[in-house]
Amino acid sequence: MKASRTVLAVCGAAALLALAAPPLAAAPATAYGPTAATAALHQRVGSWRGLVDQATQKVRAEGGYFVHAQLVTAFGSAPDGPTTDMSQMTEWTFIYKPDPEDVPQGVKVNDVYIDGELGGELGEVTEGHGWWLGSMEIEGPRLTPADAYERLSQADQNDHAFEFLQLLRSTTPGVGQRYIFSNNPQQGCDRWAVRDDTGEVIDMCEEHPTVER
């Protein structure tokens, strides 16, 4: 599975700050598991929303500080290279932070992440390195990756192929929750964003004109 490498590649493409965080604090033991009502929902392994549901459930099942874990970033990649078909974005990494209400004041807790393959299996929950800093809890999302690419198509980008995809909700005022489509940053500026709330399409090279194409 290539999803772990996706984290590094997309972090570079999206220019996120990845700050080191202190070691994971020992969390109190907490029993947690899926309810009967949600168990059937999490069988939708072939759908992107189903994969997100499963990843969230598995992280929360770790208990402790992550019993109400919040998804803050999702990284996707197409293992066969740039594509216009979002079903080919099969390798995903989901990053979670604990709900602040579950962490005692003064306690430092790293994020955790989990790799998953669309139509495949989930990996193990693994301690991260502060990748969520600068991102807020993702709401929804309202759009799926396919929905977001459809907005790009409507903005005359229907033949534009991408290798990486990121979903995040920035703490920067006015940025909002967005999907970021990108390719190898070493090949110049090639990043487009789609707002999850409004569907607005943004050329990120125009949004940040100091970045070379």
N, C-alpha and C positions, 0 to 999 in steps of 0.2 A: 504494500500500500504506500502511495507517494504523498499522502496528505500531510505528514509531518514536514516534508520539504516544502509543501505549499505555504506553510506559515511563514518561512523565511522569504520566499519569493514574493508573496503578496505584501508582506510588511514593507519590503523595499519599494514595490510598485505604488503603494498607497502612502508612503512616507510617514508611517506611524512611529511614534516614540516608543521604544521598548526599554523600559527602565527596570533595573534589577530590584527585586523586592526581598525582604528578609525571609529566612526559612519558614516553612509552614508551621504554625503553632499547633500544639497538641489540642485536638478538639474533644469535647465530651462525647461519649458514645451515645448515639441516638438511633433508634430503630425507625426505618422508613421504607416503604415499598409501595408499588402501584396498587391502586384500588381496582376492584373487579370492573368498574365502569370504564377505567382508562386502559385496561389491559388490551381490549380489542382494538382500541385506537392505535396502539403502538405496534400493531401487526402490519401497518401500512409501510413496510420497509421499502417498497418500490417508489414511493412518493417522497419529494423533498420535505414536505411538512411532516410526514411520518418519520423521516430520519431525524429531524430536529426534535420531535416529540420523544423519540427513543433515547436520543443523546441526553436530553434534559432529565428524563426519568432515571437513567443510569447514574448520572452525576448526583442527583438528589438522593438516590439510594445509598450513597456513600455515608449519608447522615452527617452528624457533627455540625460544623459551620456551614455545610453545603446542603442542608436539608431543604432550604428554599433557594437554591442556587439560581442566579440570574444570568441568562445568556447576554454577553456583551459584544461578541464579535464572531462572525462566521466567515471562514476562508474556503473557497472552492477552486478547483483546478480541473482542466481537461487533460487527462494523461496523454492523449494522442495529439495534443497541440491545439492551436487556435480553432475555434468552432463558432458557428452561428446557431447551433443546436444545444440549448441549455441542458438537455438530457445527457449530453456528453460531459457535462461538468460533474463528474462522478466522485471525485476525491475531495472530502471535506474535513475541516478541523473546526470544532466549536469550542469557544473559550468562555468560561464562566467565572463569575466572582460571587462571593457569599452575599446574602442579604445583610446590609449593615446592622439590622436589628438583631441578627443572630451572632454578632461578634462583640464581645465585651469591649468597653472603651479602653484604648491603649494597646489592644492585641493586634498584631500585624499578621495578616493571612495572605498568602499568595493566591493567584488565580489557579484554576485547573483547566486542562483541556482534554478533549477526546476526539480521536480520528474516527471517521465513518465513511463508508462507501455506499453511494446510492445504488440500491438494489443488492447490497451486500451486507457486510457485518460491521459492528462497532468495535473499536479497540478498547483499551483500558483507560480508566481515568488517571491522568498524569499531572503532577504538579507543574505549574508554569513558572513564568519569570516576570510577571507584571505587565503582560501584553495588553491587559484591559485598561491600563492607565490612559486617560484621555477619552474613554468611551463610557457611555451610559447604558443602562439596561435596555435591550432591544424590546420594543413594543410591537406585538403582533407576530410577524410582520404582516402588513396588508397585502403586499405583492409577493409572488414567488419569483425565483430567478427567471422563469419563462415569461412571466407577466412583465417583469422589468425590461427584459430584452425586447418584448413587443413594443414597449414605449420607445425604445431606441429605433426600432423599425419604422415607427410612425414619424420619427424625426429624421428620416432619410439616412439611417445608418443600418438598413436591413441587410447589407452585404458585408458588414464589418464584423470580422471574426475576432474572438478574444480567447485567451488561455486561462486567465485568472478572474475571479469574482470575489468580492468582499461585501459583507453586510455589516454596517456599524451605525451607531447613533452617537455622533460627536458631542462633546461638551462645549464645543465652540459655538457661540450664539449665531443663529441663522443658518447653520449648516444642516441641521436636522438629521433624520434617519435616512440613509441612502445605500443603494447598491453601487459599487464601484467596479466597472469593467476595465480590465487592463491587459497589457502584454508586457513582454520583457522590457524593464525600464532602461536597459543598456542600449535599446534600439531607439531611444528618444521618447518624447512625451506622447503617450497614446492611452489616455485614460478618460473615460466618460462616466458620469454619475447619473443615477436616476433616483429622484426623491421618492421614498416609499409612501409618504403621505399625500403628495400632490401629483406624482407621476412626471414631474418636471425633469427634462433632460438637460444635463450640464456638461459642456466641454471643459474638463478640468484644466486643460492647458491654457484656455482663455481665462478661467477663474484664477489661475496662478501663472500669469504671463512670464514670470522670471524663469520658469522651467523650460529648458530647451526641447524643441521637437526633434 
